[in-house]
Amino acid sequence: MTLGVLAVLGMVFTMFAGFWTDWLWYRSVDYSSVFTTTLSTKIGLFVVFGLLMAVSVGFNIWLAHRLRPPLSAMSMEQQNLDRYRMGIAPYKKWLLLGITALVGLIAGASASSQWRTWLMWVNGVSFGQKDPQFNLDVSFYAFDLPWYRFLLGFGFAAAILGLIAAALTHYLYGGLRITSPGARATAAATGHLSVLLGIFVALKAIAYWLDRYGLAVKSSDFKATDSWTGLRYVDANAYLPAKTILFCIAVICALLFFATLWRRTWQLPVIGFGLMVLSAILIGGLYPAIVQKFQVQPNEQAKEAPYVEKNLAATREAYGIDDSQVTEYPGVAETKDQAKLRDDVANAASIRIMDPNIVSPTFQQLQQIRNYYAFPTNLDVDRYAKDGKEQDTVIGLRELNYAGIPKRNWINDHFRYTHGYGVVAAEGTSADAGGRPAFTESDLPSKGDLGTYEQRVYYGERTTTYSIVGGPQKEIDYSDDSGEKTYSYKGDSGVNLDNPMNRAAYAVAFGEPQILYSGAIGEGSRILYNRTPKERVEAIAPWLTIDGDAYPAVIDGRIQWIVDAYTTTNGYPYASRTTLGDTTADSLTATNDQRAVVAQQNQVNYIRNSVKATVDAYSGEVKLYQWDTQDPVLKTWMKAFPDTVEPRSEISRDLMDHLRYPQDLFKVQRELLTRYHVKDANTFLSGSEVWQVPDDPTNKTGETVPPYYLSMRMPDQDQQVFSLTTTFTPNGRDNLSAFMAVNADPGTGDYGKIRILKLPTSTTVSGPKQVQSQFNSQQDIAETIRLLRGGDSEVEYGNLLTVPLDGGLLYVEPVYVRGGGLKYPLLRKVLVTYGGQTAFEDTLEQALDKVFGGEGTPVEPPADEGQDEGTDEGTTPPPSTQQPSTVQEALNDAQKAFEAGQEALKNNDWEAYGRAQEDLEDALRRAEEAQSGGAGGARSSPRATPGASPGSNS
């Protein structure tokens, strides 16, 4: 007995610990109203619907027992049942309470999970838009219909459970008989069960009526699109009238069941129920199939066109792509003046040659300082002012790396190593002489262009465990030449552990008994947890969907994580659905799960970037700002959770300067725009204008190319703006169909404006995969790449940027090398192509000069735009293009010079490295001269060195 009591008390305290620690955490972040509102809603739904289900089932058991016949028939069946009746007689009340309590608990738990549905229904606001079929406000489908469907499902469950419970009770007490002579059911049992069946059929009638409206948000397969939502011709002309007819039949059938209270016969209800089932098969199934086969299929385009137009309009509105500007773009240069084109490049874009997805290891090696610091796998791109001019900047935080802690134990993991330190930033458009990032903020403590700010990072993307700070145990702050610095947290974040009950609760919740008795915890100790920015925002706003890429910015003397958040629904009539996890996947999410959108499996057909959130890297303070002031879904949640979202006017000027258009929303929109860029129903149905997002040509993940942030100018813009860009190719082909950019700078008037440059179908413009293949297949470039890969060096291709320029498209790709003993990539070359000319040079400026000076290597047009041309990276040209022996000798000398340079790099011998580079340049020059003089008229192409010399302006 003692052990049993202790076990029960232990279970109770475990449940209490979870509840208590949740309450303490929400109180610590000043969002206790979210906890109380959510909890009270769950409890209310649990109690109300649990009681309703319990009363429904209990009442039917009680009524069936009361309506039992006074005497049971003398038969073997009833004699066998007598033993059961006598056995349960002393426990009837307890058995009734037990059954009703069990079904009540199950029903209550199920209902409590519908807290979002309830809050949206009770707080729903109007969209101000009506669907084209039933002329109802969109809020009916987004907020009302889901709740009505839940009530209907609950009603069905109550009717079925009540019917089963009543039938079993009637059978147990003789009201229903299977093998006994005489009538199979007493009049009382017949009336009772008929009413329950009538309730079930009446609910089915309501279901038929709601199904009519459900057609507007129903998903189905359709050849013009993978996921079609809304009414089609067969829905409007077959299913809709069928549902109305079935509703009427179900109402009549329900009345026939209710009539058995007076007629005491099953004949008419059974006939009515059979008629309803037959009608459901013929009217609800066979008739629509006949309409589809003989009316729609022979002339599908004409029949479906009016409904496709509704789907087009609704989908474009629901995803915020209705104002997308599609412009015809020639794809070839309109100006022949090469000098003018060269000058125009600077105005067209600030071309970023520092790829944030490549240079993280370089940041790590050059700025890690200590092994217990680390940078994220993918860095971020932001804008910072330098010399009064805004420039694209690659930025990352030096976060805590638990794997690098010298000695792993509980004290070190949770008390001493508690935070990262400082921001590291570099210019996005340049590198230093050695191919390294040109840092604008570096060292430890960090210093540079960002000024003075709180550098300690207690909350970050890599901070996934708890820390206990502020108590008697000192923390390691950072180390410099004078030794190790210590620190004690001075913020008010986290939960105070002074209270023994709090310590006991966290010891149980975290499964760590040392929290209860450790001497390292004392006065002032606070426990920090839920420390990643996405975790914190999702916890305080569980009704939001969180973007996959939180990014840091230095704002008003603090490091702030900026998190984009979305409001979504899957109840927008006629708008096609998409799965967030599928549409936001790309080559970066394939290799880094931190970039994945929260709630990946959610299917939505309406999305808005309605909230911008910030998380302070030191204090963990979370603030939510209303960004989309017109979004009815956000307004609904703001009614449900008042005072949790601050108005847009509270966004400071400094914060506004660092906000940007979110990547995941852009990826969802670009996926929809592969089909929904057209506005004509016939074109949509033909599928002739379907695009696809190309695979990333710079890696082998097989995933789509990620969008790139870039300051650039579209043809109709007067100046460069910070933008998010991507490309499209025709479905199943590799040539370019379109280029898309969205204004990502909130400080401009047309923030969020989507511009699409549509290339003509009559001409072939190379897409990203073809451009990459052309780079790899050109003989001189392929040979230089082979040299760069000499020894144990690796070549890594950076982001392939696309920039519209004077009617044509400029492609730029940085090339990095991890060479010799270096474990991090350095920028060694830049590939540039435009108008059929290609250059592969040490610097972007040299490559642009070569292309627009007319000295670049001409690019052969693709032989078949639907095929993948070119050889694999690093392969040698076919035998017909092999060079004479004199060229080969020069290339052998170049290989030796390159290897000597790599050896010099290992030894940090820059003088020897410089001599090796001079030898390499001489060898390549001799190879070029031999090629142009002895290759039988082969095209000449000035070569560039594969490695940047210390004195070059790389």
Buried (B, 14 or more C-beta within 10 A) or exposed (E): EEEEEEEEEEEEBEEBBEBBBBBBBBEBBEBBBBBEBBBEBBEBBBBBBBBBBBBBBBBBBBBBBEBBBEEBBEBEBBEEBEEEBEEEEEEEEEEBEEBBEEBBBBBBBBBBEBBBBBBBBEBBBBBEBBBBBBEBBBBBBBBBBBBBBBBBBBBBBBBEBBBEBBBEBBBBBBBBBEEBEEEEBBBBBBBBBBBBBBBBBBBBBBBBBBBBBBBBBBBEEBEBBEBBBBBBBBBBBBBBBBBBBBBEBBBBBBBBBBBBBEBBEBEBBBEBBEBBEEBBEEBBEEBBEEBBEEBBEEEBBEBBBBBBBBBBBBBBBBBBBBEBEBEEBBBBBEBEEBEEBBEBBEEBBBBBBBBBBBBBBBBBEBBBBBEBBBBBBBBBBBBBEEEEEBBBBBBBBBBBBBEEBEEEEEBBBBBBBBBBBBBBBBBBBBBBEBBBBBBBBBEBEBEBBBEEBBBBBBBBBBBEEBBBBBBEBEBBBBBEEEEEBEBEBEBEBBBBBEEEEBBBBBBBBBEBEBBBEBEBBEEBBBBBBBBBBBBBBBBBBEBBBBBBBBBBBBBEEBBBBBBBBBBBBBBBBBBBBBBBBEBBBBBBBBBBEBBBBBBBEBBBBBBBBBBBBBBBBBBBBBBBBBBBEEBBBBBBBBBBBEEBBBEEEEBEEBBBBBBBBBBBBBBBBBBBBBBBBBBEBBBBBEEEBBBBBBBBBBBEBEBBBBBBBBBBBBEEBEEBBBBBBBBBBBBEBBBBBBBBBBBBBBEBEBBBBBBBBBBEEEEBBBBBBBBBBBBBBBBBBBBBBBBBBBEEBEBBBBBBBBBBBBBBBBBBBBBBBBBBEBEBBBBBBBBBBBBBBBBBBBBBBBBBBBBBEEEBBEBEBBEEBEEEBBBEBEEEBEEEEEBBEBBEBBBEBBBBBBBBBBBBBEEEBBEBBBBBBEBBBBBBBBBBBBBBEEBEEBEBBBBBBBBBBEEBEB
